């Protein structure tokens, strides 16, 4: 939780001059209350702390099974994910590869946390010449845009960590921003 400068200024003024609307209050009591409130403020999330937490949960080799969808429909598929810190631990790199099934799709993604915007950023390039950029406030639901052989489209990916070492993933795309199609649905274990 971040304290806005205007809220901090109001607390500081109240602690210096007291609160006139409360009979019997004084500057000392208000200062003590302000100090108590300030001590419960959570530290800001930094890019380094967010990446460490995410790497702890995601780094490693994941084996996934489920469905990868392509032009001919859904195909049962086995997929691997290799997740590791990269570029001096400033990014988490994921190498996604479909090992079996009709559609041999691969991508490499890089994600990081932008502390200035309190938002995760994910950049993807794939083996079809496509690229995408998505962002997330919670690192679970990613919304963005993609460009590739199918043209420009909206993308929405969901990563749900069910428990340590167990994750469900779903990728969706939309050509018009209203109707969504599934690209993949996977259950993964580390």
Buried (B, 14 or more C-beta within 10 A) or exposed (E): EEEEEEEEEEBEEBBEEBBEEEEEBEEEBBBEBBEEEEEEEEEEEEBEEBBEEBBEBBBEEBBBBBBBBBEEEBBEBBBBBBBBBBEEEEBBBBBBBBEEBBBBBBBBBBBBBEBEEEEBBBBBBBEBEBBBBBBBEEBEBBEBBBEBEEEEBBBBBBBEBEEEEEBBBBBBBEEEEEEBEEBBBBBBEB
